[in-house]
Each structure stands twice: as structure tokens, then as C-alpha cells.
Amino acid sequence: MDQKYYQIDEVSKITGLTKRTIRYYEDMELFIPSSRTDSGYRLYSDEDISTINEIKDLRAKLGLTIIEVKQILGLRKNLNKIWNNEVTDPLYINEALNKLSSLIETIDEREKVLRRVKDNCSKSLEKLNALLDRKEE
């Protein structure tokens, strides 16, 4: 089956991002469009769109910086090379292991902070509901 490609207008509608943001992600080397037309227009695959949506989620929902997103995507590429036996050098594998361990530590730290914020919000919500209940009596 042939690969379907999308132009940037379509990708913008699918992802909910502006064309400028999509180009910015490309300029920051977070991804490279799968293809270009003979006249140089970008063409995006379903995999590209999936990557763009992941970047959007990492940025908007988790608040990661461009550098952090780039590190995560780069790590994924490195891991795929390892899984596909394109790279077998123990030093390369060890470097990926260290980066992955560091990423997990960072995620754990953020998770603790988010849990604290959520707990504080839940306590405030309970207090507000109790305050409203007393006012209604």
C-alpha cells in the first residue's frame, strides 16, 4: 500500500497547530518531514503527524522545553537503532542506558511535584465544598 502524504495545511488542521509552529518544530530539528515535492513543499507522513502530536503533548500537557523534547526524541531514535541491531557498540548502549535512567529520574521528580500540587488542590477543593455546605445550612 502506498504511503499517504499530507501538506502542511492538512497537518495543521489534523494537529491543531499553526503552520508556523510546525515549521518551528522542524527548524528546531525535532523532526524532519518525510518528503518534499519537486518544488520543495513539505510532505508529512502519518508517522510525522504522530511525532508532531507527541511533541505538542510533551510541550503543552507536560510543559517540557524544546531541549527536553529534543532529548526524548533523540533517545527514542537511539533506542530504535539498538533494538534494530543497527548499533551494537557497548559504549553507545551504555550511553543510552544512562540517558534513559536520567530521564526516568527527571520524570519521577516531576511526578512528585505534580502529586504535591494535586494534593494541595484536592485539599482546597474539599475546604471550598465544606465552606459552601456551611453557607447553605
N, C-alpha and C positions, 0 to 999 in steps of 0.2 A: 504494500500500500504506500502511496506517495505521501510524503511529509507535507502537511498544510502549513503555510506561512502566512503571517499577518503583517500588515503595515502598521506604522506607529499609531495612526488614528484608531484602528481597531483595538490595539493593545491598550491604549489609553482608556477606551470605553470598558474593556474587559477588566482591567485592574483598578479603575477609578483614580488613576494617577494622571497628572498632566503630561503632555508630551515633553515638556521641559524637564520634569522630574525624571522621566525615563532616560532622556539623553544625559542628564546629570549622573545618574547611576552608571551609565556606560562610560562617561568621562572619568568617573572615579574608579573605573576598572573593576566594578562589582560584577559585571558580566559583559559578554560581547555578543551582539546579535548573531544568530546562526548564519545569516546570509545577507547579501546585498544584491539589488538589481543591477543590471548593466549600467544604469545611470546613477548608481550609488545610494539608492534609497535602502534604508534598513529593512530587513525582513526578520520576523521573530517566529520561532517555533513554539509549540506547546510547552516544551521544556524551558525555553526562555521566559515565557509568561509565568510558569511555576516559580522560577527563580525570582522574577520581579515581585511576585506576590509574597514570597518569603522575605525578601528584602523589606518590602512595605510593612509586613508584620513585625519583623525584628526592630524596625525603626519606630513604627507608630505604637505598637502594643507593648513592646518591651523597652522602648527608649534607648536602644543601642546606638552608638555613634557609627559613623561611616567606617571608621577604622576597625571597630569591633565586628561589624558586619563583614567587612573585607577579610578579617582574620578567620571568621567562622566559615565563610565560603571557600577560602583558600585551604583551610584544614580539610574540608569535605573533599576538595579536589585531590589533595594529597592522600587521603584515606582511600579514595576510589582507585588511585594508582596502585596503592598497596594491595587492595582487595583483588584488583585485576592482574596482579603479578607483573605490572609494568615496572615496579620498583621493588627490589629485594634487598637493598643495602641496609644492613642493621642500623647504621647511623641515621639514615633517613627515617626508618621505622621508629627508632628511639626518639627522634625529634618530634615526630607526630604524636607519640605516646606522651611526651612531656607537655606538648601544646594542648592535647586533649585533657590531660589531668588538670592543667591550669584553668582551662575553660570550665571544667566541672566545678572547681573550687570557686570561680567567679560566680557561676550560676547559683551555687549553694549560698554564697554570701548575699546575693540579691534576693534569693528566696527568703532568707531570714528577715531581711529588711522589709520585704513585702508582707510577710506574715505579721510582723510587728505593727505595720501600718494598718493592715486589715483588722487585727485585734483591737487597736485603738478606735478604728471606725465602728466596729461592732459594739464596743462599749458605749460610744457616744450615741449610736443608734438606739440602744437599749435605754439610755438615760432620757433621750428625747421622747421615746414612746411612753416611758413611765411618766414624764412630765405632762404629756398630752392626756394620759389616762387620769392623772390627778386633776387636771383642769376641767375634764368632762364630768367629774363627780360633783 
